[in-house]
Amino acid sequence: MPAATQPRTMAEGSIGRWMLSLAAPAVVAQVINLLYNVVDRIYIGHMPGVGATALTGVGLCMPILMLVNAFAMLAGAGGAPRAAIAMGRGDNDAAERITGNCLTVLLAIAVALTVTFYAFAPQLLRLFGASDATLPYALSYTRIYVLGSVFVLVVLGMNPFITTQGFSKFSMLTTVIGAVCNIVLDPILIFGLGMGVAGAAVATVLSQGVSAVWVLLFLCGERTRLRLRLPNLRPRAKVILPCLALGVSSFVMLSTESLLSISFNASLSRYGGDVAVGAMTIITSVSQLISMPNQGICQGGQPLIGYNFGAGRPDRVKKAFACQFGICVGYATLFWAAVMVFPHLFVNIFNSDPELVEYTVWGMRIYMAGIFASGFQTSCQQAFVALGQAKVSLLLACERKLILLIPLIFILPYFMPDNKVFAVFLAEPVSDILAAATTVTVFMTRFNKILKAGPGKA
């Protein structure tokens, strides 16, 4: 008996099958995208003699890398859900205008970020906690990376427009191709050509360049439903501003990650020195193993939720959210258990220096004590994005980091003067649990009201 074929639109067929077909490739893409930075850190952390210092230096670059990603999501995470809602209404012309306008904004942002970060990199890295020992490594990586930031913005900002059309496997290949290039180039440039940290940055830029070409070729090709057309590249306020308004939530989430990284590194450098900052670099890398797959699950769920919301199918919206919620919470809980029981397994991937390993294991168990709550937070907050609820999504994005976590990083050490590093790490689980409780409560209160109002209010 032949296998059943997937219905042509997301308003038909099994929610579970649609979620699997959309989310699975998105999760794989997020995990592979994580390899861009993780593989660099793994190789750098095992450089003979200087691995721990070089790894700490590269970790100090993260606020700048996160800001580049944040600006990509400003257009991509805001424009793609708007395009999905437009397609659900049957207005593909409007969806194409959104796609073209978002590309133009991304290119303009790339120019501004490249000039700014290249010029002010030394001052910024000192602000982030760089010492005399770690600054040369941090500066070398940062300046090369920002020269290729246009590729990062195109990949992260435009790939969601491929996913939102239902071409999730193709969007996954965007990341797979780049990650494979990075994995191959890293050892060649770092060790083979003796370029060290600079080689890791060059490998990342070249790999992102290949992925950017791949994305643009698809969006200009025959298979896409949202083709890039020259007239649509001219920015129009009524097209781009609603996208940016919706994307502000994702922008705030990632840009505050940058501010958060600065806050953690500055405090840890002050209270624990380079070893504490190095530990935070590893902990951040491990924490991305939970945040990025959950983001992938929600990236797969967003087109399904947005399309059915635009098509006036609240019953399917509820089923899609329930599926997304269950997967995110389940994964976060399993990951939390693994980190609590086997922390050495994760830490040894990045470095084998005994002092750094033991320090990181201690810090990780504190930092990730409440990481299970991230599944609740991410699934509900991203569902608001899929429903076009920019203001609520933005408020929830701000709450955990700006209202809770960043203040706690600086306040808690004053209440625990005997162990200030412990207090800095403790800020994370306290914020995770409080923010998740608030987000779930707000979502459950507003969800039915949003569905009843319909997409006209999105």
ABEGO torsion letter per residue (X at the ends): XBBBBBBABAABEBAAAAAAAAAAAAAAAAAAAAAAAAAAAAAAAABBGAAAAAAAAAAAAAAAAAAAAAAAAAAAAAAAAAAAAAAAAGBAAAAAAAAAAAAAAAAAAAAAAAAAAAAAAAAAAAAAGBBAAAAAAAAAAAAAAAAAAAAAAAAAAAAAAAAAAGBAAAAAAAAAAAAAAAAAAAAAAAAAAGAEAAAAAAAAAAAAAAAAAAAAAAAABAABABBBBAAAABBBAAAAAAAAAAAAAAAAAAAAAAAAAAAAAAAAAAAAEAAAAAAAAAAAAAAAAAAAAAAAAAAAAAAAAAAAAAAGBAAAAAAAAAAAAAAAAAAAAAAAAAAAABAAAAAAAABABAAAAAAAAAAAAAAAAAAAAAAAAAAAAAAAAAAGBAAAAAAAAAAAAAAAAAAAAAAAAAABAABAAAAAAAAAAAAAAAAAAAAAAAAAAAAAAAAAAEAAAX
